[in-house]
Amino acid sequence: MLLRYALDVAPLWNTSEEFAEALNLLSPATQARVTKYHFTADRKLALGSQLLQRLVISEVYSGGKPSASIPNLSSIPIIRDEKSGRPSYSPPPATEGRVWELKDYNVSHHNSRNPSLPCLVILVARLAPPSTGQQRIGVDLVPDAYNRSGSAQTFLEGFRSSGVFTDYEIGVIFSPLRNDEKVKMLYLHWALKEAYVKAVGTGLVTNLLAIEFRGVNLHDTEDGAYEGVEVYIDGEKRPEWKLEVGRLSRGHYFAAATDGRDGRDGGDGGEDIGGWKWIEFRKDIWDAWGEPVVN
């Protein structure tokens, strides 16, 4: 089963009092990882990421509310892999009657630097019965337009021989006539690369030219999650990888890569493709976790 969550931090924590209130839901050590960032938007994204991760873990193991095992969000330990940098959570031992267990999750965020667009944190989690083995997932969030200094043409040309995209991918990226559509194709391919390498745990230090995505097109990805993309590793098709790529919101595309079964064809019907839960901080997090726990 796949669970998909999105949180727009743009309208949140825009005063020091609001930020401190939300920050105090986390442990001092986690607070330090949030406040190390200089820019306000980066701090808000870091805070949103930490809260969203713990919200999802609490929903899986505590019904989304305080319990004996999870009395508050600060009691949820999240570790970061030294090699890949990926956050993870080690679930407690399986208990009788538990149907689902968090097998893996991945987070991405993007600061659009545009006050009219969302400033998003997203998380995709994989749930499966406790008896199943490891199931990996990677996710990435990218803009849908060029919004940096300099020209879009210069930005695009910098990727022709960058060692990121294969000759086939370059041909697809540069196939549209208009630069804005070429930029969209570049970002869609970039998101797929990021999602895949995050799933396998190597990050961008791997040989990106060994990873090739085929089947990306603008028409299908504009309607939400598109599953028609295939990945080839060293020229060999890898059908065990399931890929989703497409529009998430105004200003953003996403990509997700999962290996093996994700439960969508199981007896419970699984999750709808591209079905995102948009989190409201006050309703979904603060109302459950904002007040002190009374024993």
Buried (B, 14 or more C-beta within 10 A) or exposed (E): BBBBBBBBBBEBBEEEEEBEEBBEBBBEEBBEBBEEBEEEBBBBBBBBBBBBBBBBBBBBBBEBEBEEEBBBBBBBEBEEEEEBEBBBBEEEEEEEEBEBBBBBBBBBBBBBEEEEBBBBBBBBBBBBBEEBEEBBBBBBBBBBBBEEEEEBEEBBEEBEEEEBBBEEBBEBBBEBEEBEEBBBBBBBBBBBBBBBBBBBBBBEEBEBBEBBBBBBBBEBBEEBBBBEBBBBBEEEEEEEBBBBBBBBBEBBBBBBBBBBBBBBEEEEEBBEBBEBEEBEBEEBBBEBBBEEEEE
